Each structure stands twice: as C-alpha cells, then as structure tokens.
Amino acid sequence: MVANSVVSGKMQKFIHQLQWKIVSPISLAALLVLSFLYPPLLRASDKDKISYGQGLIVNVPFPESEVEQVVQDITQNGIIRGTKEYNKDEYVGGAQPADSTHAFPQWTGTGKVFYKVRLQAIDPRNFKDASDVGTLAVRYVLQPQGDKNTVLRINAVFVEDFRRTVHDSNGSVEVSEYKDIRDHLDAIGVMKEQTIEAEKERQQQLLKKQPPAGTEGSSSSRVSPPSGDVTANKSVTSEATIARPPVVEAGPVPSSEQNARQDPEPAATQTEGQTLEQHVQDLRRRVERLVKAPGAPLKSAPFHTATTLSALGTGTEVLILISTQYWYGVETRDGQHGWISRDELEPLP
C-alpha cells in the first residue's frame, strides 16, 4: 500500500509537470497580450476616476473690486448650484451668506473669504458617500494678482449634523458656482464695452454738430446795435456770453436749422438763451431717469432671472447708457452699472 501511494504521488506530479509544459506557452502569450493592453486600460480608468475635495482654483481676468462685488452677490442669491436634494430639483435653495462656518477650518491664508451656507440639507448630490442631514457650505477666497487679475478659490463640503462626517465635493458645485460668477463678470465687461462705444459715438456726434468757426461772430453782428452806441454793444456782448450753451456730453446738440423748426419765434438773444436752456433740460430728460415707487432691483443682465446687484430706492437718479426694447443699461451716481426694466423708471419732472 505504501509503495502504491508513492507511485501514485509521482504519477500525479509528472502529469502536473506535463500539463504545465503544454499550457505555459499559451499562458505566456496571453500575458504578453495583457501587458500591452493593461496600461491603456489603467490610464482610461484613472482618467474617468472622480476626484473629490480638490476644489477649483482659477485666475480671473478682472480686478478684485469687480470680482468681490459679484461674489458677494452670488453668496446672497440663496441657491447652491451643481447639487440637489431631490431628483426633480435643479439646485439647492435656502442658502444664506455667512462670515464663517464650522464646515471649514478657519482660513489663515491671504485674501478675502466669503461663505454661502445651507443648513439642514438632505443628502445633497455630488458629495462622496453623503447621507443624512447636515450643513452644505461653499467657500470663496479672493486673492488679487496685480490691478487686473484675481485668483479665485472655490471649495464645497457637506458635513453631517449627527456624526460630523465631512464629505468632499466631486467638483460639480465649484464649477457651477464659478460659471455663475463668470457669467456675471462677462455681463459687466460687455456693459463696459458698450458704454465706451456709446460715449465715443456721442463725442463724434458733438464734433459733427458744432457750428463753423465764424458762425458765432456773424450771428452776433446781426443782433448788435449800431457801432456808435458803445453801451449797447457791451450789453449785447454780455447777454450773448451768458446765453452761450454749456457743453453737454449726454447727446448731440441740434443744428441751428433744427432749432429754428422747434422755435419759430424771432431769434432774439433773450429768447435764444431760454430755448437753449430748455434744450439742455430736454437732453437731461433723455438720458436720466428716476426709479419709480417702491424701488427697483439693479440687475446684472437684461433679464428678470438675472442676479440683483443692489436695490435702488424710490427716486434714485440713474444715467441711461444703453437702451433696448425692454431694458435700460444704467449707471448710478456711485458708479455702479446694471440693468433696470423700462417699466420701473420714469422721466425727470
């Protein structure tokens, strides 16, 4: 029995060695094929892998003051984009601006920091292993880079209320919030360009409408009394100087022929001065408006769903820079630019 067992063991070992000699070339070929295919598959797997917690760092080609204005507006819009609580939602609502939050450690770096927080958020999407109810927070850090650029850092986290577990974002919140910020900045840039073009056009119209060099002198000679009356000459010269219209940059000054059509009365000096004053008032009424009661929001773009830059009170004076069918692009007295619906403005009294 022992001898048979030894023989049987040797036979099995021989068969195993024989099978390996037969199979090993096939296995070797398979290994060679996999050695060529596996690296690309590995790279594709790494490419599709979702990175959590990296946030977003971008250099924005706008000065810090403008970026800060837009970021403050974004923190006050009440929504957090790039995530949702329920499938039917587009974003998470009910967010509030904050000076700090327990969701992030205290910022010790340079720059200005802003927060937007939604308390008691229910299992928000696009956060790693998120569950339960907790705090959803977004942090914005602004760091100036010279006078024309700003580095913007955006991070988003979800912290469970019960276990205090921190869940990092997969980047969708940061990208969506930055897109909203960039859209606002681009709208401001377009408004600036249109304002510059409108100002250039007004200046060109002013140059075209200015009277020839000798026109004013000939007009004065027609209304001057005989040269022997020195006292009268001085009086008329003084009146002509007072009646000369101020330089108005808000729009082109009409020609003398247009003035004649508007005022068919004799062109006496006193009457001419009154007409020019009325014309200046007309120009003001064309380019200036007052905000109607109870006030109006200054929008970042010419549509009602655009973010509100500020709330303008009743009677606030604005200067019209751009005119569209339903909106005015305006500038406030403190230099802020935005859009107001035509229905919310009224002419000067």
C-alpha positions as CSV (number, residue, x, y, z in Angstrom):
1,M,0.0,0.0,0.0
2,V,2.8,2.4,0.8
3,A,4.6,1.6,-2.4
4,N,1.4,2.2,-4.4
5,S,0.9,5.5,-2.7
6,V,4.4,6.7,-3.6
7,V,4.0,5.6,-7.2
8,S,0.6,7.4,-7.3
9,G,2.1,10.6,-6.0
10,K,5.0,10.5,-8.5
11,M,2.5,9.9,-11.3
12,Q,0.4,13.0,-10.3
13,K,3.5,15.1,-10.1
14,F,4.5,14.0,-13.6
15,I,1.1,14.7,-15.1
16,H,1.1,18.2,-13.5
17,Q,4.5,19.0,-15.0
18,L,3.4,17.7,-18.3
19,Q,0.3,19.9,-18.2
20,W,2.4,23.0,-17.3
21,K,4.7,22.4,-20.2
22,I,1.7,22.2,-22.6
23,V,-0.2,25.2,-21.1
24,S,2.7,27.6,-20.3
25,P,3.3,28.8,-23.9
26,I,-0.4,29.8,-24.2
27,S,-0.3,31.4,-20.8
28,L,2.8,33.3,-21.8
29,A,1.2,34.6,-25.0
30,A,-1.8,35.7,-23.0
31,L,0.4,37.5,-20.5
32,L,2.2,39.3,-23.4
33,V,-1.1,40.5,-24.8
34,L,-2.3,41.7,-21.5
35,S,1.0,43.6,-20.9
36,F,0.2,45.7,-23.9
37,L,-3.5,46.2,-23.2
38,Y,-3.4,46.8,-19.5
39,P,-1.6,50.2,-19.4
40,P,-4.1,52.0,-21.7
41,L,-6.9,50.4,-19.7
42,L,-5.3,51.7,-16.5
43,R,-4.9,55.2,-17.9
44,A,-8.5,55.2,-19.0
45,S,-9.6,54.2,-15.6
46,D,-7.5,57.0,-14.0
47,K,-9.0,59.5,-16.5
48,D,-12.6,58.6,-15.6
49,K,-11.9,58.5,-11.9
50,I,-13.7,61.2,-9.9
51,S,-11.5,63.4,-7.8
52,Y,-13.1,64.6,-4.5
53,G,-12.0,67.5,-2.4
54,Q,-9.7,69.2,-4.9
55,G,-11.9,72.3,-5.3
56,L,-11.3,74.9,-8.0
57,I,-8.5,77.5,-8.4
58,V,-8.8,79.9,-11.4
59,N,-7.2,83.1,-12.4
60,V,-10.0,85.6,-13.3
61,P,-9.1,88.4,-15.7
62,F,-11.0,91.0,-13.7
63,P,-9.8,93.4,-10.9
64,E,-10.5,92.3,-7.3
65,S,-13.1,95.0,-6.7
66,E,-15.3,93.7,-9.5
67,V,-14.9,90.1,-8.6
68,E,-15.7,90.9,-5.0
69,Q,-18.9,92.7,-6.0
70,V,-20.1,89.7,-8.0
71,V,-19.0,87.1,-5.4
72,Q,-21.0,89.0,-2.7
73,D,-24.0,89.0,-5.0
74,I,-23.6,85.2,-5.6
75,T,-23.4,84.5,-1.9
76,Q,-26.7,86.3,-1.4
77,N,-28.7,84.7,-4.3
78,G,-30.0,81.9,-2.0
79,I,-29.0,78.9,-4.1
80,I,-26.1,76.5,-4.4
81,R,-25.6,75.2,-8.0
82,G,-24.1,71.8,-9.0
83,T,-26.0,69.8,-6.4
84,K,-29.6,69.0,-5.4
85,E,-31.6,67.3,-2.7
86,Y,-34.2,65.6,-4.8
87,N,-34.1,64.4,-8.4
88,K,-36.7,67.0,-9.6
89,D,-34.5,69.8,-8.3
90,E,-32.1,71.9,-10.3
91,Y,-30.1,73.2,-7.3
92,V,-30.3,73.5,-3.6
93,G,-32.2,76.5,-2.3
94,G,-32.4,78.2,1.0
95,A,-28.7,79.1,1.2
96,Q,-27.6,82.1,3.2
97,P,-24.4,84.3,3.2
98,A,-22.1,83.8,6.2
99,D,-18.9,85.2,7.7
100,S,-17.8,81.8,8.9
101,T,-19.0,78.2,9.2
102,H,-17.9,75.1,11.2
103,A,-17.9,73.2,7.9
104,F,-14.5,74.7,7.0
105,P,-11.5,75.3,9.3
106,Q,-10.6,79.0,9.8
107,W,-8.9,80.4,6.8
108,T,-5.3,81.5,7.6
109,G,-4.1,82.4,4.1
110,T,-4.2,85.8,2.3
111,G,-7.1,87.2,0.5
112,K,-10.8,87.9,1.3
113,V,-13.1,85.0,2.3
114,F,-16.8,84.6,1.7
115,Y,-19.2,81.8,2.6
116,K,-22.6,80.5,1.4
117,V,-24.3,78.0,3.8
118,R,-27.4,75.9,3.6
119,L,-28.3,74.3,7.0
120,Q,-30.2,71.0,7.3
121,A,-29.6,70.0,3.7
122,I,-30.9,66.5,3.0
123,D,-28.3,64.1,1.4
124,P,-27.1,66.6,-1.3
125,R,-25.8,65.0,-4.6
126,N,-22.2,65.0,-5.8
127,F,-20.6,64.6,-2.4
128,K,-18.6,61.5,-1.6
129,D,-20.6,59.0,0.5
130,A,-23.0,61.7,1.6
131,S,-26.1,60.7,3.6
132,D,-28.3,62.0,6.4
133,V,-28.9,65.7,7.1
134,G,-26.2,68.3,7.5
135,T,-24.6,71.6,6.5
136,L,-23.8,72.3,2.9
137,A,-21.2,75.1,2.6
138,V,-19.3,76.8,-0.2
139,R,-16.2,78.9,0.4
140,Y,-14.9,81.6,-1.9
141,V,-11.4,83.1,-1.5
142,L,-10.3,86.1,-3.5
143,Q,-6.6,86.9,-3.9
144,P,-5.6,89.9,-6.1
145,Q,-3.0,89.5,-8.8
146,G,-2.0,93.0,-9.8
147,D,-4.6,95.5,-10.8
148,K,-6.4,93.5,-13.5
149,N,-6.5,89.9,-12.3
150,T,-7.8,87.9,-9.3
151,V,-7.2,84.4,-8.2
152,L,-10.5,82.8,-7.1
153,R,-10.6,79.6,-5.0
154,I,-13.9,77.8,-4.5
155,N,-14.5,74.8,-2.3
156,A,-17.6,72.9,-1.3
157,V,-18.2,70.4,1.5
158,F,-21.2,68.6,3.2
159,V,-20.9,68.0,7.0
160,E,-23.4,65.6,8.7
161,D,-25.1,67.1,11.7
162,F,-25.1,63.8,13.8
163,R,-21.7,62.2,13.0
164,R,-19.9,65.4,12.0
165,T,-18.5,63.5,9.0
166,V,-17.1,65.7,6.3
167,H,-17.9,64.8,2.7
168,D,-16.0,66.4,-0.1
169,S,-17.5,67.6,-3.4
170,N,-16.6,66.0,-6.7
171,G,-16.1,69.4,-8.2
172,S,-19.5,70.0,-9.8
173,V,-20.5,72.6,-7.2
174,E,-17.3,74.5,-7.6
175,V,-17.6,74.5,-11.4
176,S,-21.2,75.5,-11.4
177,E,-20.7,78.3,-8.9
178,Y,-17.8,79.6,-10.9
179,K,-19.8,79.6,-14.1
180,D,-22.4,81.8,-12.5
181,I,-19.7,84.2,-11.3
182,R,-18.1,84.3,-14.7
183,D,-21.4,85.0,-16.5
184,H,-21.9,88.0,-14.2
185,L,-18.4,89.3,-14.8
186,D,-18.8,88.8,-18.6
187,A,-22.0,90.8,-18.5
188,I,-20.3,93.6,-16.7
189,G,-17.5,93.5,-19.3
190,V,-20.0,93.7,-22.1
191,M,-21.7,96.7,-20.5
192,K,-18.4,98.5,-20.1
193,E,-17.5,98.0,-23.8
194,Q,-20.9,99.2,-24.9
195,T,-20.7,102.2,-22.6
196,I,-17.3,103.1,-24.1
197,E,-18.6,102.8,-27.6
198,A,-21.7,104.9,-26.8
199,E,-19.5,107.6,-25.3
200,K,-17.3,107.6,-28.4
201,E,-20.3,107.9,-30.6
202,R,-21.7,110.8,-28.6
203,Q,-18.4,112.6,-28.8
204,Q,-18.2,112.1,-32.5
205,Q,-21.8,113.5,-32.9
206,L,-20.9,116.5,-30.8
207,L,-17.9,117.3,-33.1
208,K,-20.1,117.0,-36.2
209,K,-22.8,119.2,-34.8
210,Q,-20.6,122.1,-33.6
211,P,-21.0,125.3,-35.7
212,P,-18.3,126.6,-38.0
213,A,-15.6,128.9,-36.6
214,G,-17.1,132.2,-37.9
215,T,-20.8,131.4,-37.3
216,E,-21.0,132.8,-33.7
217,G,-19.3,136.1,-34.7
218,S,-21.7,136.7,-37.7
219,S,-24.7,135.9,-35.5
220,S,-23.6,138.5,-33.0
221,S,-23.1,141.1,-35.7
222,R,-26.7,140.6,-36.9
223,V,-28.2,141.3,-33.5
224,S,-25.8,144.1,-32.5
225,P,-27.0,147.7,-32.5
226,P,-25.1,150.4,-34.4
227,S,-21.5,150.7,-33.6
228,G,-21.8,154.2,-32.3
229,D,-23.7,153.0,-29.2
230,V,-20.9,151.6,-27.1
231,T,-23.0,151.0,-24.1
232,A,-25.5,148.9,-26.1
233,N,-22.6,146.9,-27.7
234,K,-21.3,145.9,-24.3
235,S,-24.8,144.9,-23.1
236,V,-25.4,142.7,-26.1
237,T,-22.0,141.1,-25.8
238,S,-22.6,140.3,-22.2
239,E,-26.0,138.8,-23.0
240,A,-24.5,136.7,-25.7
241,T,-21.9,135.3,-23.4
242,I,-24.5,134.4,-20.8
243,A,-26.7,132.8,-23.4
244,R,-24.0,130.5,-24.7
245,P,-25.0,126.9,-24.1
246,P,-22.8,124.7,-21.8
247,V,-21.0,121.7,-23.2
248,V,-23.4,118.8,-22.9
249,E,-21.8,115.3,-23.3
250,A,-25.0,113.4,-23.0
251,G,-26.0,113.7,-26.6
252,P,-25.6,115.7,-29.9
253,V,-26.5,119.4,-29.9
254,P,-29.0,120.1,-32.7
255,S,-28.1,122.4,-35.5
256,S,-29.4,126.0,-35.9
257,E,-31.8,124.8,-38.6
258,Q,-33.3,122.3,-36.2
259,N,-33.6,124.9,-33.5
260,A,-35.5,127.1,-35.9
261,R,-38.0,124.4,-36.6
262,Q,-38.5,123.8,-32.9
263,D,-38.8,127.5,-32.1
264,P,-40.3,129.6,-35.0
265,E,-40.2,132.8,-32.9
266,P,-37.8,135.6,-33.8
267,A,-34.2,134.7,-32.7
268,A,-33.8,137.4,-30.1
269,T,-30.9,137.0,-27.7
270,Q,-33.0,136.5,-24.6
271,T,-35.4,134.1,-26.3
272,E,-32.4,132.1,-27.7
273,G,-31.0,131.8,-24.3
274,Q,-34.2,130.4,-22.9
275,T,-34.5,127.9,-25.8
276,L,-31.0,126.6,-25.2
277,E,-31.8,126.1,-21.5
278,Q,-34.9,124.2,-22.4
279,H,-32.8,122.1,-24.8
280,V,-30.4,121.2,-22.0
281,Q,-33.3,120.2,-19.9
282,D,-34.6,118.0,-22.7
283,L,-31.2,116.4,-23.0
284,R,-31.3,115.6,-19.3
285,R,-34.7,114.1,-19.6
286,R,-33.5,111.9,-22.4
287,V,-30.5,110.4,-20.6
288,E,-31.6,110.5,-17.0
289,R,-34.4,108.6,-15.2
290,L,-35.9,108.3,-11.8
291,V,-36.7,104.9,-10.1
292,K,-40.4,104.5,-9.6
293,A,-42.0,103.6,-6.2
294,P,-41.5,101.3,-4.4
295,G,-38.0,101.0,-5.8
296,A,-36.3,98.6,-8.3
297,P,-33.6,96.0,-8.4
298,L,-30.4,96.7,-10.3
299,K,-29.9,93.5,-12.4
300,S,-26.6,92.1,-13.6
301,A,-28.0,91.3,-17.0
302,P,-31.2,92.4,-19.0
303,F,-33.5,89.6,-17.9
304,H,-35.7,89.1,-14.8
305,T,-33.9,86.0,-13.6
306,A,-30.5,87.7,-13.5
307,T,-28.9,88.3,-10.2
308,T,-29.7,91.5,-8.4
309,L,-26.7,93.7,-7.8
310,S,-28.4,96.1,-5.5
311,A,-31.8,97.5,-4.6
312,L,-32.4,101.1,-5.7
313,G,-34.8,103.2,-3.7
314,T,-37.7,105.3,-5.0
315,G,-36.4,108.5,-6.7
316,T,-32.9,107.3,-7.3
317,E,-31.4,109.0,-10.3
318,V,-29.7,106.9,-13.0
319,L,-28.0,107.7,-16.2
320,I,-29.0,105.7,-19.3
321,L,-26.1,104.2,-21.1
322,I,-27.7,101.5,-23.2
323,S,-31.3,101.3,-24.4
324,T,-33.1,98.1,-25.5
325,Q,-36.7,97.3,-26.2
326,Y,-37.5,96.4,-22.6
327,W,-34.4,97.3,-20.5
328,Y,-32.1,100.2,-19.8
329,G,-28.4,99.8,-19.1
330,V,-27.7,102.4,-16.5
331,E,-25.1,103.9,-14.2
332,T,-25.8,105.1,-10.7
333,R,-24.3,108.2,-9.1
334,D,-21.8,106.0,-7.2
335,G,-20.6,104.4,-10.5
336,Q,-22.4,101.1,-10.3
337,H,-23.5,99.6,-13.6
338,G,-26.5,97.4,-14.2
339,W,-29.8,96.9,-15.9
340,I,-33.3,98.1,-15.0
341,S,-36.6,97.3,-16.7
342,R,-38.1,100.3,-18.6
343,D,-41.4,99.9,-16.7
344,E,-39.6,100.6,-13.4
345,L,-38.2,104.0,-14.4
346,E,-39.8,107.4,-15.1
347,P,-38.6,110.7,-16.7
348,L,-37.4,113.6,-14.7
349,P,-40.1,116.0,-13.6
